[in-house]
Amino acid sequence: MNDLLPKGEDLRRAIRWMSAHIEEHPDKTLHKLVDEAVFQFDLSPKDADFLIDFYHQAMKKTDS
């Protein structure tokens, strides 16, 4: 199935999924949500690192 998606689409879907789940489940840690996204969207370790960095940066901006 992933062969049919444009490059990077799985990561974009994971970001949308995580953004929704962060709001719905504020009790879950970022790393737990990343683990779930990696499994659900078949992401690489590099993609997982990107998600962690992306949300750490986003959280820093909202804390300022």
DRENDO-1510 file (C-alpha; in Angstrom, 1 decimal, always signed):
<recs>
REC; n; res; u; v; w
REC; 1; MET; +0.0; +0.0; +0.0 .
REC; 2; ASN; +2.8; +2.5; +0.9 .
REC; 3; ASP; +4.2; +2.0; -2.7 .
REC; 4; LEU; +1.1; +3.8; -4.0 .
REC; 5; LEU; +1.5; +6.9; -1.7 .
REC; 6; PRO; +3.6; +9.8; -2.7 .
REC; 7; LYS; +6.9; +10.1; -0.9 .
REC; 8; GLY; +6.4; +11.5; +2.6 .
REC; 9; GLU; +2.7; +11.1; +2.6 .
REC; 10; ASP; +2.9; +8.5; +5.4 .
REC; 11; LEU; +4.8; +11.0; +7.6 .
REC; 12; ARG; +2.2; +13.8; +6.8 .
REC; 13; ARG; -0.6; +11.4; +7.8 .
REC; 14; ALA; +1.3; +10.5; +11.0 .
REC; 15; ILE; +1.6; +14.2; +11.9 .
REC; 16; ARG; -2.1; +14.8; +11.4 .
REC; 17; TRP; -2.9; +11.7; +13.5 .
REC; 18; MET; -0.6; +12.7; +16.3 .
REC; 19; SER; -1.9; +16.3; +16.4 .
REC; 20; ALA; -5.4; +14.9; +16.9 .
REC; 21; HIS; -4.3; +12.4; +19.5 .
REC; 22; ILE; -2.3; +14.9; +21.5 .
REC; 23; GLU; -5.4; +17.0; +22.0 .
REC; 24; GLU; -7.6; +13.9; +22.7 .
REC; 25; HIS; -5.2; +12.2; +25.0 .
REC; 26; PRO; -3.1; +14.8; +26.9 .
REC; 27; ASP; -2.2; +12.1; +29.4 .
REC; 28; LYS; -0.1; +10.1; +26.9 .
REC; 29; THR; +3.5; +11.0; +26.5 .
REC; 30; LEU; +5.0; +12.2; +23.3 .
REC; 31; HIS; +7.2; +9.1; +23.0 .
REC; 32; LYS; +4.2; +6.8; +23.5 .
REC; 33; LEU; +2.3; +8.6; +20.7 .
REC; 34; VAL; +5.3; +8.4; +18.4 .
REC; 35; ASP; +5.6; +4.7; +19.1 .
REC; 36; GLU; +1.9; +4.3; +18.1 .
REC; 37; ALA; +2.4; +6.4; +15.0 .
REC; 38; VAL; +5.5; +4.4; +13.9 .
REC; 39; PHE; +3.5; +1.2; +14.2 .
REC; 40; GLN; +0.3; +2.5; +12.6 .
REC; 41; PHE; +2.0; +4.2; +9.6 .
REC; 42; ASP; +5.0; +1.9; +9.2 .
REC; 43; LEU; +7.5; +4.7; +9.8 .
REC; 44; SER; +11.3; +4.4; +9.8 .
REC; 45; PRO; +13.4; +5.2; +12.8 .
REC; 46; LYS; +14.4; +8.4; +11.0 .
REC; 47; ASP; +10.7; +9.4; +10.7 .
REC; 48; ALA; +10.3; +8.7; +14.4 .
REC; 49; ASP; +13.2; +11.0; +15.2 .
REC; 50; PHE; +11.7; +13.7; +13.0 .
REC; 51; LEU; +8.3; +13.4; +14.8 .
REC; 52; ILE; +10.0; +13.8; +18.2 .
REC; 53; ASP; +12.0; +16.8; +17.1 .
REC; 54; PHE; +8.9; +18.3; +15.3 .
REC; 55; TYR; +6.7; +18.1; +18.4 .
REC; 56; HIS; +9.5; +19.2; +20.8 .
REC; 57; GLN; +10.0; +22.4; +18.7 .
REC; 58; ALA; +6.2; +22.9; +18.5 .
REC; 59; MET; +5.9; +22.6; +22.3 .
REC; 60; LYS; +8.7; +25.1; +22.8 .
REC; 61; LYS; +6.9; +27.6; +20.7 .
REC; 62; THR; +3.7; +27.3; +22.6 .
REC; 63; ASP; +5.4; +27.5; +25.9 .
REC; 64; SER; +7.0; +30.9; +25.0 .
</recs>
